[in-house]
Structure formats: C-alpha cells, structure tokens
C-alpha cells in the first residue's frame, strides 16, 4: 500500500489551498490567529500535528503568520535534522505553488533550493 504525501499548511486562515492538493492531502497545522505573546499552546499544537510529517515525501506549505511558519520549520528541522525539507510557497503572479527544498551542500551548510512549479 502506497501512502499519499501530505501538505501541512502552517496556518489555514481564509485562503483557498485546493490547488496545493496536487502535491498531497491537505493537513492544517494551525488555524486562525496565533498569539505571539503566548506561543506555548501553539507550539504544542504545531509539534503534535507535525509529528506525522514524513520528510521523505511530505511538504510544508508556508502560509499566514510568520511566527507559525518559524515554529513549524524549527519543529520539523529538530525532529529530522539529517533530512531535506520540502516547502510549498504560493506564487500569486503565476497563480501556482513553487516547490522549494531546504537541504545541505557538501560542506554541510544549509541551502535553499528553488524547485519546480505546480501545473
């Protein structure tokens, strides 16, 4: 049985994310407002949802609150420090999602690789 990739949406709040389904099943990590002065509850929720993140096949769709994005990236990176992390970013100009990958080069430096557009 083949498992379908998941697209973890860092903050689902008012946008249509249906075109990201080309990459996998949509999973909201947070919804609505993020309390940047009391991030403990949001961080707990983020870690709880991202426990299911499989860096070999899943995507993190960056959306909404910068703080939610930062906590989600950190949670995945600390849980999977030796794996690449796939990201989706919406390109409003072209009405499509761009796939990017956070990886390491031969020197061990973290690098951001720009990938392909969705169709």
PyMOL CGO cylinders between C-alpha atoms (Angstrom):
from pymol import cmd
from pymol.cgo import CYLINDER

trace = [
    CYLINDER, 0.00, 0.00, 0.00, 1.42, 3.36, -1.06, 0.3, 1, 1, 1, 1, 1, 1,
    CYLINDER, 1.42, 3.36, -1.06, 0.90, 6.29, 1.26, 0.3, 1, 1, 1, 1, 1, 1,
    CYLINDER, 0.90, 6.29, 1.26, -0.05, 9.59, -0.35, 0.3, 1, 1, 1, 1, 1, 1,
    CYLINDER, -0.05, 9.59, -0.35, 2.09, 12.62, 0.54, 0.3, 1, 1, 1, 1, 1, 1,
    CYLINDER, 2.09, 12.62, 0.54, 0.66, 15.25, 2.88, 0.3, 1, 1, 1, 1, 1, 1,
    CYLINDER, 0.66, 15.25, 2.88, 0.78, 19.02, 2.57, 0.3, 1, 1, 1, 1, 1, 1,
    CYLINDER, 0.78, 19.02, 2.57, 0.96, 20.56, 6.04, 0.3, 1, 1, 1, 1, 1, 1,
    CYLINDER, 0.96, 20.56, 6.04, -0.44, 24.12, 5.94, 0.3, 1, 1, 1, 1, 1, 1,
    CYLINDER, -0.44, 24.12, 5.94, 1.30, 26.18, 8.63, 0.3, 1, 1, 1, 1, 1, 1,
    CYLINDER, 1.30, 26.18, 8.63, -1.70, 28.48, 9.12, 0.3, 1, 1, 1, 1, 1, 1,
    CYLINDER, -1.70, 28.48, 9.12, -5.05, 27.90, 7.46, 0.3, 1, 1, 1, 1, 1, 1,
    CYLINDER, -5.05, 27.90, 7.46, -6.95, 31.17, 7.59, 0.3, 1, 1, 1, 1, 1, 1,
    CYLINDER, -6.95, 31.17, 7.59, -9.15, 32.38, 4.77, 0.3, 1, 1, 1, 1, 1, 1,
    CYLINDER, -9.15, 32.38, 4.77, -7.33, 31.26, 1.61, 0.3, 1, 1, 1, 1, 1, 1,
    CYLINDER, -7.33, 31.26, 1.61, -8.22, 28.57, -0.90, 0.3, 1, 1, 1, 1, 1, 1,
    CYLINDER, -8.22, 28.57, -0.90, -5.47, 25.97, -0.73, 0.3, 1, 1, 1, 1, 1, 1,
    CYLINDER, -5.47, 25.97, -0.73, -7.17, 23.44, -3.03, 0.3, 1, 1, 1, 1, 1, 1,
    CYLINDER, -7.17, 23.44, -3.03, -4.57, 23.76, -5.80, 0.3, 1, 1, 1, 1, 1, 1,
    CYLINDER, -4.57, 23.76, -5.80, -1.91, 22.51, -3.35, 0.3, 1, 1, 1, 1, 1, 1,
    CYLINDER, -1.91, 22.51, -3.35, -3.72, 19.15, -3.39, 0.3, 1, 1, 1, 1, 1, 1,
    CYLINDER, -3.72, 19.15, -3.39, -1.65, 18.39, -6.48, 0.3, 1, 1, 1, 1, 1, 1,
    CYLINDER, -1.65, 18.39, -6.48, 1.17, 17.66, -4.01, 0.3, 1, 1, 1, 1, 1, 1,
    CYLINDER, 1.17, 17.66, -4.01, -0.83, 15.64, -1.45, 0.3, 1, 1, 1, 1, 1, 1,
    CYLINDER, -0.83, 15.64, -1.45, -3.59, 15.61, 1.15, 0.3, 1, 1, 1, 1, 1, 1,
    CYLINDER, -3.59, 15.61, 1.15, -4.03, 18.94, 2.93, 0.3, 1, 1, 1, 1, 1, 1,
    CYLINDER, -4.03, 18.94, 2.93, -3.45, 19.00, 6.70, 0.3, 1, 1, 1, 1, 1, 1,
    CYLINDER, -3.45, 19.00, 6.70, -3.85, 22.28, 8.63, 0.3, 1, 1, 1, 1, 1, 1,
    CYLINDER, -3.85, 22.28, 8.63, -1.18, 22.75, 11.31, 0.3, 1, 1, 1, 1, 1, 1,
    CYLINDER, -1.18, 22.75, 11.31, -2.80, 25.84, 12.87, 0.3, 1, 1, 1, 1, 1, 1,
    CYLINDER, -2.80, 25.84, 12.87, -5.93, 27.84, 12.05, 0.3, 1, 1, 1, 1, 1, 1,
    CYLINDER, -5.93, 27.84, 12.05, -6.75, 31.48, 12.64, 0.3, 1, 1, 1, 1, 1, 1,
    CYLINDER, -6.75, 31.48, 12.64, -4.79, 33.84, 14.86, 0.3, 1, 1, 1, 1, 1, 1,
    CYLINDER, -4.79, 33.84, 14.86, -1.51, 32.96, 16.56, 0.3, 1, 1, 1, 1, 1, 1,
    CYLINDER, -1.51, 32.96, 16.56, -0.77, 34.56, 19.93, 0.3, 1, 1, 1, 1, 1, 1,
    CYLINDER, -0.77, 34.56, 19.93, 2.85, 35.65, 19.57, 0.3, 1, 1, 1, 1, 1, 1,
    CYLINDER, 2.85, 35.65, 19.57, 2.95, 36.65, 23.25, 0.3, 1, 1, 1, 1, 1, 1,
    CYLINDER, 2.95, 36.65, 23.25, 1.90, 33.15, 24.43, 0.3, 1, 1, 1, 1, 1, 1,
    CYLINDER, 1.90, 33.15, 24.43, 3.28, 30.74, 21.83, 0.3, 1, 1, 1, 1, 1, 1,
    CYLINDER, 3.28, 30.74, 21.83, 3.44, 27.72, 24.16, 0.3, 1, 1, 1, 1, 1, 1,
    CYLINDER, 3.44, 27.72, 24.16, -0.03, 26.39, 23.24, 0.3, 1, 1, 1, 1, 1, 1,
    CYLINDER, -0.03, 26.39, 23.24, 0.50, 26.98, 19.53, 0.3, 1, 1, 1, 1, 1, 1,
    CYLINDER, 0.50, 26.98, 19.53, 3.93, 25.36, 19.64, 0.3, 1, 1, 1, 1, 1, 1,
    CYLINDER, 3.93, 25.36, 19.64, 2.43, 22.31, 21.38, 0.3, 1, 1, 1, 1, 1, 1,
    CYLINDER, 2.43, 22.31, 21.38, -0.22, 22.04, 18.65, 0.3, 1, 1, 1, 1, 1, 1,
    CYLINDER, -0.22, 22.04, 18.65, 2.34, 22.54, 15.88, 0.3, 1, 1, 1, 1, 1, 1,
    CYLINDER, 2.34, 22.54, 15.88, 4.58, 19.80, 17.25, 0.3, 1, 1, 1, 1, 1, 1,
    CYLINDER, 4.58, 19.80, 17.25, 1.60, 17.49, 17.76, 0.3, 1, 1, 1, 1, 1, 1,
    CYLINDER, 1.60, 17.49, 17.76, 0.41, 17.85, 14.15, 0.3, 1, 1, 1, 1, 1, 1,
    CYLINDER, 0.41, 17.85, 14.15, 3.90, 17.76, 12.62, 0.3, 1, 1, 1, 1, 1, 1,
    CYLINDER, 3.90, 17.76, 12.62, 4.74, 14.54, 14.47, 0.3, 1, 1, 1, 1, 1, 1,
    CYLINDER, 4.74, 14.54, 14.47, 3.22, 12.88, 11.38, 0.3, 1, 1, 1, 1, 1, 1,
    CYLINDER, 3.22, 12.88, 11.38, 5.47, 14.82, 8.95, 0.3, 1, 1, 1, 1, 1, 1,
    CYLINDER, 5.47, 14.82, 8.95, 7.48, 12.46, 6.76, 0.3, 1, 1, 1, 1, 1, 1,
    CYLINDER, 7.48, 12.46, 6.76, 10.43, 14.40, 5.26, 0.3, 1, 1, 1, 1, 1, 1,
    CYLINDER, 10.43, 14.40, 5.26, 10.85, 11.78, 2.54, 0.3, 1, 1, 1, 1, 1, 1,
    CYLINDER, 10.85, 11.78, 2.54, 7.52, 12.68, 0.91, 0.3, 1, 1, 1, 1, 1, 1,
    CYLINDER, 7.52, 12.68, 0.91, 5.57, 15.46, 2.68, 0.3, 1, 1, 1, 1, 1, 1,
    CYLINDER, 5.57, 15.46, 2.68, 5.52, 19.24, 2.18, 0.3, 1, 1, 1, 1, 1, 1,
    CYLINDER, 5.52, 19.24, 2.18, 5.26, 22.22, 4.49, 0.3, 1, 1, 1, 1, 1, 1,
    CYLINDER, 5.26, 22.22, 4.49, 3.09, 24.91, 2.87, 0.3, 1, 1, 1, 1, 1, 1,
    CYLINDER, 3.09, 24.91, 2.87, 4.24, 28.27, 4.23, 0.3, 1, 1, 1, 1, 1, 1,
    CYLINDER, 4.24, 28.27, 4.23, 1.23, 30.44, 4.90, 0.3, 1, 1, 1, 1, 1, 1,
    CYLINDER, 1.23, 30.44, 4.90, -0.04, 33.10, 7.25, 0.3, 1, 1, 1, 1, 1, 1,
    CYLINDER, -0.04, 33.10, 7.25, 1.67, 34.17, 10.44, 0.3, 1, 1, 1, 1, 1, 1,
    CYLINDER, 1.67, 34.17, 10.44, 5.46, 34.37, 10.25, 0.3, 1, 1, 1, 1, 1, 1,
    CYLINDER, 5.46, 34.37, 10.25, 5.71, 33.10, 13.82, 0.3, 1, 1, 1, 1, 1, 1,
    CYLINDER, 5.71, 33.10, 13.82, 3.72, 29.95, 12.93, 0.3, 1, 1, 1, 1, 1, 1,
    CYLINDER, 3.72, 29.95, 12.93, 5.99, 29.37, 9.94, 0.3, 1, 1, 1, 1, 1, 1,
    CYLINDER, 5.99, 29.37, 9.94, 9.12, 29.75, 12.05, 0.3, 1, 1, 1, 1, 1, 1,
    CYLINDER, 9.12, 29.75, 12.05, 7.87, 27.36, 14.74, 0.3, 1, 1, 1, 1, 1, 1,
    CYLINDER, 7.87, 27.36, 14.74, 6.82, 24.78, 12.12, 0.3, 1, 1, 1, 1, 1, 1,
    CYLINDER, 6.82, 24.78, 12.12, 10.17, 24.94, 10.33, 0.3, 1, 1, 1, 1, 1, 1,
    CYLINDER, 10.17, 24.94, 10.33, 12.05, 24.61, 13.63, 0.3, 1, 1, 1, 1, 1, 1,
    CYLINDER, 12.05, 24.61, 13.63, 9.87, 21.68, 14.77, 0.3, 1, 1, 1, 1, 1, 1,
    CYLINDER, 9.87, 21.68, 14.77, 10.49, 19.75, 11.55, 0.3, 1, 1, 1, 1, 1, 1,
    CYLINDER, 10.49, 19.75, 11.55, 14.18, 20.60, 11.41, 0.3, 1, 1, 1, 1, 1, 1,
    CYLINDER, 14.18, 20.60, 11.41, 14.81, 19.49, 15.01, 0.3, 1, 1, 1, 1, 1, 1,
    CYLINDER, 14.81, 19.49, 15.01, 12.79, 16.29, 14.51, 0.3, 1, 1, 1, 1, 1, 1,
    CYLINDER, 12.79, 16.29, 14.51, 14.58, 15.44, 11.24, 0.3, 1, 1, 1, 1, 1, 1,
    CYLINDER, 14.58, 15.44, 11.24, 17.97, 17.21, 11.24, 0.3, 1, 1, 1, 1, 1, 1,
    CYLINDER, 17.97, 17.21, 11.24, 19.56, 14.97, 8.59, 0.3, 1, 1, 1, 1, 1, 1,
    CYLINDER, 19.56, 14.97, 8.59, 16.68, 15.12, 6.09, 0.3, 1, 1, 1, 1, 1, 1,
    CYLINDER, 16.68, 15.12, 6.09, 15.76, 17.58, 3.38, 0.3, 1, 1, 1, 1, 1, 1,
    CYLINDER, 15.76, 17.58, 3.38, 12.56, 19.53, 4.00, 0.3, 1, 1, 1, 1, 1, 1,
    CYLINDER, 12.56, 19.53, 4.00, 10.18, 20.22, 1.10, 0.3, 1, 1, 1, 1, 1, 1,
    CYLINDER, 10.18, 20.22, 1.10, 8.29, 23.52, 1.10, 0.3, 1, 1, 1, 1, 1, 1,
    CYLINDER, 8.29, 23.52, 1.10, 5.46, 24.96, -0.96, 0.3, 1, 1, 1, 1, 1, 1,
    CYLINDER, 5.46, 24.96, -0.96, 5.16, 28.70, -1.47, 0.3, 1, 1, 1, 1, 1, 1,
    CYLINDER, 5.16, 28.70, -1.47, 2.32, 30.35, -3.36, 0.3, 1, 1, 1, 1, 1, 1,
    CYLINDER, 2.32, 30.35, -3.36, 3.34, 32.38, -6.40, 0.3, 1, 1, 1, 1, 1, 1,
    CYLINDER, 3.34, 32.38, -6.40, 0.45, 34.85, -6.77, 0.3, 1, 1, 1, 1, 1, 1,
    CYLINDER, 0.45, 34.85, -6.77, 1.81, 36.29, -10.02, 0.3, 1, 1, 1, 1, 1, 1,
    CYLINDER, 1.81, 36.29, -10.02, 1.60, 32.91, -11.76, 0.3, 1, 1, 1, 1, 1, 1,
    CYLINDER, 1.60, 32.91, -11.76, -1.26, 31.51, -9.67, 0.3, 1, 1, 1, 1, 1, 1,
    CYLINDER, -1.26, 31.51, -9.67, 0.68, 28.38, -8.76, 0.3, 1, 1, 1, 1, 1, 1,
    CYLINDER, 0.68, 28.38, -8.76, 2.73, 26.81, -5.99, 0.3, 1, 1, 1, 1, 1, 1,
    CYLINDER, 2.73, 26.81, -5.99, 6.51, 26.65, -6.06, 0.3, 1, 1, 1, 1, 1, 1,
    CYLINDER, 6.51, 26.65, -6.06, 8.30, 23.72, -4.50, 0.3, 1, 1, 1, 1, 1, 1,
    CYLINDER, 8.30, 23.72, -4.50, 11.49, 24.54, -2.61, 0.3, 1, 1, 1, 1, 1, 1,
    CYLINDER, 11.49, 24.54, -2.61, 13.80, 22.29, -0.63, 0.3, 1, 1, 1, 1, 1, 1,
    CYLINDER, 13.80, 22.29, -0.63, 15.91, 23.04, 2.42, 0.3, 1, 1, 1, 1, 1, 1,
    CYLINDER, 15.91, 23.04, 2.42, 18.97, 20.81, 2.16, 0.3, 1, 1, 1, 1, 1, 1,
    CYLINDER, 18.97, 20.81, 2.16, 22.69, 20.70, 2.91, 0.3, 1, 1, 1, 1, 1, 1,
    CYLINDER, 22.69, 20.70, 2.91, 25.55, 21.12, 0.48, 0.3, 1, 1, 1, 1, 1, 1,
    CYLINDER, 25.55, 21.12, 0.48, 28.80, 19.12, 0.51, 0.3, 1, 1, 1, 1, 1, 1,
    CYLINDER, 28.80, 19.12, 0.51, 30.22, 21.42, 3.20, 0.3, 1, 1, 1, 1, 1, 1,
    CYLINDER, 30.22, 21.42, 3.20, 27.25, 20.77, 5.46, 0.3, 1, 1, 1, 1, 1, 1,
    CYLINDER, 27.25, 20.77, 5.46, 25.87, 24.29, 5.03, 0.3, 1, 1, 1, 1, 1, 1,
    CYLINDER, 25.87, 24.29, 5.03, 22.10, 24.65, 4.91, 0.3, 1, 1, 1, 1, 1, 1,
    CYLINDER, 22.10, 24.65, 4.91, 20.96, 25.78, 1.45, 0.3, 1, 1, 1, 1, 1, 1,
    CYLINDER, 20.96, 25.78, 1.45, 17.58, 26.61, -0.06, 0.3, 1, 1, 1, 1, 1, 1,
    CYLINDER, 17.58, 26.61, -0.06, 16.98, 25.00, -3.47, 0.3, 1, 1, 1, 1, 1, 1,
    CYLINDER, 16.98, 25.00, -3.47, 14.30, 26.50, -5.69, 0.3, 1, 1, 1, 1, 1, 1,
    CYLINDER, 14.30, 26.50, -5.69, 12.24, 23.81, -7.35, 0.3, 1, 1, 1, 1, 1, 1,
    CYLINDER, 12.24, 23.81, -7.35, 9.56, 23.41, -9.95, 0.3, 1, 1, 1, 1, 1, 1,
    CYLINDER, 9.56, 23.41, -9.95, 6.12, 24.98, -10.31, 0.3, 1, 1, 1, 1, 1, 1,
    CYLINDER, 6.12, 24.98, -10.31, 2.90, 23.02, -9.97, 0.3, 1, 1, 1, 1, 1, 1,
    CYLINDER, 2.90, 23.02, -9.97, 0.97, 22.50, -13.17, 0.3, 1, 1, 1, 1, 1, 1,
]
cmd.load_cgo(trace, "trace")
